[in-house]
């Protein structure tokens, strides 16, 4: 791995609640305007579609729910220029993990950002490296959300993971999308 790639990590910036998508668009625009495409990689607002309920019953409509109101996730190389551009973006109130006074923030550990990325459908090849057969995992979303099981096999090509879990008191094998699990 090239040294520059090692410096690319995930950071979290805070913003005013309801302004997350505006901050995302501003960051993406500033990334181009200041020629920082090689420093600022991905900008994510953690949103999911949830069904609209009427009298407790799901309707055909959905609405967007922000999982982390007031926060935007940025994959970037923390250079002085990139740090300056991000923190001076309109509506950015600061970096999470920075003590202020001109100190740069700490990156978010991979194991903490991974569930967020998976919920957004942002699965990359490096995520597979920390999962092995026999690991105990939890299903984080989808039909089997909350269930726990042991990994039987991982198919990187299809993105499917076979896990063994207990359903109705019996061992059962499930095929789950890799993006739906996290290590326990």
NUTIBA-552892 format. One line per 3 residues: number of its first residue (from 1); their letters; for each residue x, y, z negated of N, C-alpha, C. Coordinates in steps of 0.2 Angstrom, whole numbers, plus 5000, padded with zeros to 4 digits. Layout:
// NUTIBA-552892
NUM) A) X,Y,Z,X,Y,Z,X,Y,Z | ...
This chain:
// NUTIBA-552892
1) XXX) 5004,4994,5000,5000,5000,5000,5004,5006,5000 | 5003,5011,5004,5007,5017,5005,5006,5021,4998 | 5011,5025,4996,5011,5029,4990,5005,5034,4990
4) XXX) 5003,5037,4996,4998,5042,4996,4991,5038,4994 | 4990,5032,4997,4984,5029,4995,4983,5027,4988 | 4989,5026,4984,4989,5025,4977,4986,5031,4973
7) XXX) 4987,5037,4976,4985,5043,4973,4977,5045,4974 | 4974,5041,4978,4967,5042,4979,4963,5039,4974 | 4959,5043,4970,4955,5040,4965,4948,5044,4964
10) XXX) 4944,5041,4960,4937,5044,4959,4937,5049,4953 | 4934,5054,4954,4933,5059,4949,4926,5061,4949 | 4923,5064,4944,4917,5067,4943,4917,5074,4942
13) XXX) 4913,5078,4945,4912,5085,4944,4905,5086,4941 | 4904,5091,4937,4898,5093,4934,4895,5099,4938 | 4888,5099,4938,4885,5104,4942,4878,5105,4938
16) XXX) 4874,5110,4941,4868,5111,4938,4863,5106,4940 | 4859,5103,4936,4854,5098,4938,4850,5101,4944 | 4849,5097,4949,4845,5099,4955,4849,5102,4960
19) XXX) 4856,5103,4959,4860,5106,4964,4865,5101,4966 | 4864,5095,4965,4869,5090,4967,4870,5089,4974 | 4865,5089,4978,4866,5088,4985,4868,5095,4988
22) XXX) 4867,5100,4986,4870,5107,4988,4877,5107,4987 | 4879,5104,4981,4887,5104,4980,4890,5099,4985 | 4887,5093,4986,4889,5088,4990,4890,5091,4997
25) XXX) 4885,5095,5000,4886,5098,5007,4891,5103,5007 | 4892,5107,5001,4897,5112,5001,4904,5109,5001 | 4905,5104,4997,4911,5101,4997,4913,5098,5004
28) XXX) 4908,5095,5007,4910,5092,5014,4912,5097,5019 | 4908,5103,5018,4910,5108,5023,4917,5111,5021 | 4918,5112,5015,4924,5115,5013,4930,5110,5014
31) XXX) 4929,5104,5014,4934,5099,5016,4936,5100,5023 | 4932,5101,5027,4933,5103,5034,4936,5110,5035 | 4933,5115,5032,4936,5122,5033,4943,5122,5031
34) XXX) 4945,5119,5025,4952,5119,5023,4956,5114,5025 | 4954,5110,5030,4958,5104,5033,4960,5099,5027 | 4956,5097,5023,4957,5093,5017,4954,5086,5018
37) XXX) 4953,5084,5025,4950,5077,5026,4954,5072,5024 | 4961,5073,5023,4965,5068,5021,4966,5068,5013 | 4963,5072,5010,4964,5073,5003,4957,5071,4999
40) XXX) 4951,5074,5002,4945,5073,4999,4941,5068,5004 | 4940,5062,5001,4937,5057,5006,4930,5056,5005 | 4927,5053,5000,4920,5052,4999,4917,5057,4994
43) XXX) 4911,5059,4995,4907,5063,4990,4900,5060,4990 | 4899,5058,4984,4892,5054,4983,4888,5057,4977 | 4882,5058,4979,4877,5059,4974,4873,5053,4973
46) XXX) 4873,5050,4967,4870,5044,4965,4862,5044,4965 | 4859,5043,4971,4852,5043,4971,4849,5036,4974 | 4844,5034,4972,4840,5028,4974,4833,5030,4975
49) XXX) 4830,5026,4980,4823,5027,4981,4819,5022,4976 | 4814,5025,4973,4810,5022,4968,4802,5022,4970 | 4798,5017,4969,4791,5018,4971,4787,5023,4967
52) XXX) 4783,5026,4970,4778,5031,4967,4773,5027,4963 | 4772,5028,4957,4766,5024,4953,4760,5029,4953 | 4754,5025,4954,4748,5029,4952,4744,5024,4948
55) XXX) 4743,5027,4942,4740,5023,4936,4743,5017,4935 | 4750,5017,4935,4754,5011,4933,4755,5006,4939 | 4752,5008,4945,4753,5003,4950,4757,5006,4956
58) XXX) 4762,5002,4959,4766,5005,4964,4762,5007,4970 | 4763,5012,4973,4760,5014,4980,4765,5013,4986 | 4762,5014,4992,4767,5014,4997,4772,5019,4998
61) XXX) 4772,5024,4994,4776,5030,4994,4782,5029,4989 | 4788,5032,4991,4794,5032,4987,4796,5039,4986 | 4800,5039,4981,4803,5046,4979,4811,5045,4978
64) XXX) 4815,5050,4978,4822,5049,4977,4823,5051,4970 | 4827,5046,4966,4828,5047,4959,4836,5048,4959 | 4838,5053,4955,4845,5054,4954,4847,5050,4948
67) XXX) 4852,5045,4948,4854,5041,4943,4858,5045,4938 | 4861,5050,4940,4866,5054,4936,4865,5062,4937 | 4859,5065,4935,4858,5072,4936,4863,5076,4933
70) XXX) 4866,5081,4937,4871,5085,4935,4878,5083,4937 | 4878,5077,4941,4885,5075,4942,4886,5073,4949 | 4892,5074,4952,4893,5072,4959,4900,5068,4959
73) XXX) 4901,5063,4962,4906,5058,4962,4911,5060,4968 | 4917,5061,4967,4922,5062,4973,4928,5058,4973 | 4929,5055,4979,4935,5051,4980,4940,5055,4983
76) XXX) 4946,5057,4979,4950,5062,4982,4957,5060,4979 | 4962,5063,4983,4969,5064,4980,4970,5070,4976 | 4972,5070,4970,4972,5076,4966,4978,5080,4967
79) XXX) 4978,5084,4972,4983,5089,4974,4981,5095,4971 | 4986,5100,4970,4984,5107,4968,4979,5110,4972 | 4980,5109,4979,4975,5113,4984,4968,5110,4983
82) XXX) 4968,5103,4983,4961,5100,4983,4957,5101,4976 | 4961,5101,4971,4958,5102,4964,4956,5109,4964 | 4959,5114,4967,4957,5121,4967,4951,5122,4971
85) XXX) 4951,5119,4977,4945,5119,4982,4939,5116,4979 | 4939,5111,4975,4933,5107,4972,4931,5111,4966 | 4935,5113,4962,4933,5117,4956,4930,5124,4957
88) XXX) 4932,5127,4963,4929,5133,4965,4924,5133,4970 | 4921,5127,4971,4915,5126,4975,4909,5129,4972 | 4905,5133,4975,4899,5136,4972,4895,5130,4969
91) XXX) 4892,5132,4963,4888,5127,4958,4892,5122,4955 | 4899,5121,4956,4903,5116,4952,4904,5119,4946 | 4903,5116,4940,4904,5119,4934,4910,5116,4930
94) XXX) 4913,5111,4933,4919,5109,4931,4920,5101,4932 | 4926,5099,4931,4927,5092,4931,4926,5088,4925 | 4923,5082,4925,4923,5078,4919,4929,5075,4918
97) XXX) 4932,5076,4911,4938,5073,4910,4944,5078,4910 | 4942,5084,4910,4947,5090,4910,4946,5093,4904 | 4951,5095,4900,4951,5098,4894,4951,5106,4895
100) XXX) 4951,5108,4901,4951,5115,4903,4958,5118,4902 | 4958,5125,4903,4965,5128,4902,4970,5126,4908 | 4967,5124,4914,4971,5123,4919,4974,5116,4919
103) XXX) 4971,5111,4915,4973,5104,4915,4969,5100,4920 | 4972,5096,4924,4969,5092,4929,4965,5086,4925 | 4960,5084,4928,4956,5079,4925,4959,5072,4926
106) XXX) 4956,5068,4921,4958,5061,4922,4953,5057,4927 | 4956,5053,4931,4951,5049,4936,4947,5044,4932 | 4941,5042,4935,4937,5038,4932,4940,5031,4934
109) XXX) 4940,5026,4929,4943,5020,4930,4938,5016,4935 | 4942,5012,4939,4938,5008,4944,4932,5004,4942 | 4933,5001,4936,4928,4997,4933,4922,5001,4931
112) XXX) 4922,5007,4930,4917,5011,4928,4913,5014,4934 | 4917,5016,4940,4914,5018,4946,4911,5013,4950 | 4914,5007,4950,4911,5002,4954,4904,5000,4954
115) XXX) 4901,5000,4948,4893,4999,4948,4889,5005,4951 | 4892,5011,4951,4889,5017,4954,4889,5016,4962 | 4895,5014,4964,4896,5013,4971,4892,5008,4974
118) XXX) 4891,5002,4970,4887,4997,4972,4880,4998,4973 | 4878,5002,4968,4871,5004,4969,4869,5009,4975 | 4874,5012,4977,4874,5017,4983,4875,5013,4989
121) XXX) 4877,5006,4989,4878,5003,4995,4885,5004,4997 | 4890,5007,4993,4897,5008,4995,4901,5003,4993 | 4901,4997,4996,4905,4991,4994,4911,4991,4999
124) XXX) 4917,4991,4996,4923,4990,5000,4927,4984,4998 | 4932,4982,5003,4936,4976,5002,4939,4975,4995 | 4942,4981,4993,4946,4981,4986,4942,4979,4980
127) XXX) 4935,4979,4981,4931,4977,4975,4931,4970,4974 | 4932,4966,4979,4931,4959,4979,4937,4956,4975 | 4943,4960,4975,4949,4957,4972,4948,4956,4964
130) XXX) 4944,4959,4961,4943,4959,4954,4938,4953,4952 | 4935,4950,4957,4930,4945,4955,4933,4938,4958 | 4932,4933,4953,4934,4926,4955,4929,4921,4953
133) XXX) 4929,4915,4956,4925,4910,4954,4925,4908,4947 | 4920,4907,4943,4920,4906,4936,4919,4912,4932 | 4919,4918,4935,4918,4925,4931,4911,4925,4929
136) XXX) 4909,4928,4924,4902,4929,4921,4900,4936,4924 | 4895,4936,4927,4892,4943,4930,4885,4944,4928 | 4883,4950,4929,4876,4952,4928,4873,4955,4934
139) XXX) 4867,4954,4936,4864,4957,4942,4861,4964,4940 | 4864,4969,4943,4862,4976,4941,4857,4979,4944 | 4854,4976,4950,4848,4979,4953,4845,4973,4958
142) XXX) 4839,4974,4960,4836,4970,4964,4831,4965,4960 | 4829,4960,4964,4824,4955,4961,4826,4952,4954 | 4832,4950,4954,4835,4947,4948,4838,4951,4943
145) XXX) 4837,4958,4943,4840,4963,4939,4840,4960,4932 | 4846,4961,4928,4846,4959,4921,4849,4952,4920 | 4848,4948,4925,4850,4941,4924,4858,4940,4924
148) XXX) 4860,4935,4920,4867,4934,4920,4869,4927,4923 | 4875,4926,4925,4877,4920,4928,4884,4919,4929 | 4886,4913,4931,4893,4912,4933,4894,4912,4940
151) XXX) 4899,4915,4943,4901,4915,4950,4903,4908,4952 | 4899,4905,4957,4901,4899,4960,4906,4899,4966 | 4904,4905,4971,4908,4906,4977,4906,4913,4979
154) XXX) 4911,4916,4983,4911,4922,4985,4913,4922,4993 | 4908,4925,4997,4909,4925,5004,4910,4932,5006 | 4916,4934,5007,4918,4941,5009,4915,4943,5016
157) XXX) 4914,4939,5020,4912,4940,5027,4904,4942,5027 | 4900,4938,5023,4893,4940,5023,4892,4945,5017 | 4896,4945,5012,4895,4949,5006,4890,4946,5001
160) XXX) 4889,4939,5002,4885,4935,4997,4889,4932,4992 | 4886,4932,4986,4890,4928,4980,4885,4923,4978 | 4887,4917,4977,4882,4912,4974,4884,4912,4966
163) XXX) 4879,4912,4962,4879,4912,4955,4875,4907,4952 | 4877,4904,4947,4873,4899,4943,4870,4903,4937 | 4864,4902,4936,4860,4905,4931,4855,4901,4928
166) XXX) 4851,4903,4923,4846,4899,4920,4839,4902,4922 | 4835,4898,4925,4828,4901,4927,4824,4896,4924 | 4819,4898,4920,4814,4893,4917,4817,4888,4913
169) XXX) 4823,4889,4910,4826,4884,4906,4831,4879,4910 | 4831,4880,4916,4835,4875,4920,4841,4879,4924 | 4846,4876,4925,4852,4879,4929,4849,4880,4936
172) XXX) 4850,4886,4939,4848,4887,4946,4854,4891,4949 | 4854,4890,4956,4859,4893,4960,4856,4899,4964 | 4858,4905,4964,4856,4910,4967,4861,4913,4972
175) XXX) 4859,4915,4978,4863,4919,4982,4861,4926,4982 | 4866,4930,4980,4865,4937,4978,4870,4941,4982 | 4868,4947,4985,4872,4952,4988,4877,4954,4983
178) XXX) 4884,4955,4985,4889,4957,4981,4888,4963,4978 | 4885,4968,4981,4883,4974,4978,4878,4974,4973 | 4875,4969,4971,4870,4968,4966,4873,4966,4959
181) XXX) 4880,4964,4959,4883,4961,4953,4888,4966,4950 | 4889,4965,4943,4895,4968,4940,4897,4963,4935 | 4904,4963,4933,4907,4959,4928,4904,4961,4921
184) X) 4904,4956,4917,4902,4957,4910,4908,4957,4906
